[in-house]
Amino acid sequence: MSLATRYLGLELRNPIVASASPLSQDVAGVVALASAGVGAVVLPSLMEEVVRQREVDDFLEVARHEDAFGEATTYFPEPLLDEVDGVGQYLTLVREAAAAVDVPVIASLNGASLGGWTSIASQLAAAGAAAIELNIYAVPGDLSMTGASIEARHVEILRQVRGAVDVPVAVKLSPYFSNTGIVARDLVAAGADGLVLFNRFLQPDINPVTMSVEPGVYLSRPEDGRLPRAWIAVLRNEIGGASLAATGGAWSAGDVAKGLLAGADVVMVASALLEHGVGVVGEMLEGLQAWLAGTGLGLDRVRGALAVPAGDSAEATQRAGYVEALASARARWGDLGHL
Ligand SMILES: Cc1cc2nc3c(=O)[nH]c(=O)nc-3n(C[C@H](O)[C@H](O)[C@H](O)COP(=O)(O)O)c2cc1C
């Protein structure tokens, strides 16, 4: 059965996409992922801070040549000027990876603030990126910004990137809004070709022995797929033709099937590949084919089959599921008190 999929207007051979992770940080990694069978590869993110650093370096370079800003050039410590140019490295990766594989290579741009850094998107597209995945990663902590202003900034960052490129732009966003659905709809209205749900906020933890805060990257669990699936099911029939990607907790063909049933165009995978190797893609594809054959339906029929139907109240649907879940918990564990 054909697994051909359309995502962000791109034609993919199947709906399994390698999500941004260290696996695609070099050309060999991208080739390995493509050979393993993924439909597209997302590169790890180019960070706003790296782009801004290059802007500073460029400015200093010009100033040095013009010999007009002597003081400015000595203001920054020398080692900073000698830092490896992360932007150049990233552009080389995009160029070489796009030339090396026959699946779309999607560049990822990660930032949180407004500014000229977003114009780098045009260079990513010129280097061969089939699309830009814009990861708007606003870390909680600024108590002076209202929810509305954070949401408006998301839309503005998208507009800046959208305005800089002709290739499709997807926004990878966090689920932590008072109404994630409205933010999603606003982003699509402002020109996002797709949404990637969701970003993982890598929460630091506290080590009680060393009494210190420890940042950490940890892998997902299959349960992590429930939240993105819930929102994808809600949004599928609310955002017109924009694409939806599910990311988080896809460890098996069953998880991919769940994402598709919720309404995802593609399901992205990172943790399972990091843990078990790229061979997992083949197993997922085989399992997906077997499942589809069992349903007797094509991909187009199963995709979104369990999405909230247009016009239905998503709130009522979710609320009904919540009430039902608590009722079955009561039956199993007895009265849940205040719940
Ligand atoms: C080690 C590691 C590095 C990651 N780096 C990036 C990144 O550079 N940009 C990004 O948007 N997401 C990044 N992610 C998030 C993944 O792309 C993915 O969205 C997330 O891990 C959820 O998918 P999973 O459950 O399949 O891991 C990273 C995840 C991991 C585990």
The ligand as a Gaussian input file, in Angstrom:
#p B3LYP/6-31G(d) Opt

LIG

0 1
 C       19.190000      14.858000      22.028000
 C       18.082000      15.658000      21.408000
 C       18.369000      16.798000      20.660000
 C       17.349000      17.546000      20.089000
 N       17.653000      18.649000      19.360000
 C       16.644000      19.384000      18.795000
 C       16.928000      20.521000      18.014000
 O       18.082000      20.886000      17.772000
 N       15.877000      21.216000      17.519000
 C       14.582000      20.861000      17.740000
 O       13.659000      21.515000      17.256000
 N       14.289000      19.764000      18.459000
 C       15.289000      19.029000      19.003000
 N       14.984000      17.921000      19.740000
 C       13.576000      17.548000      19.923000
 C       13.191000      16.457000      18.933000
 O       13.298000      16.916000      17.603000
 C       11.764000      15.974000      19.163000
 O       10.841000      17.003000      18.854000
 C       11.504000      15.535000      20.581000
 O       12.604000      14.803000      21.109000
 C       10.247000      14.670000      20.684000
 O       10.320000      13.565000      19.827000
 P       10.763000      12.097000      20.348000
 O        9.787000      11.701000      21.386000
 O       10.697000      11.240000      19.128000
 O       12.139000      12.239000      20.908000
 C       16.002000      17.159000      20.288000
 C       15.725000      16.006000      21.029000
 C       16.735000      15.256000      21.591000
 C       16.393000      14.022000      22.376000

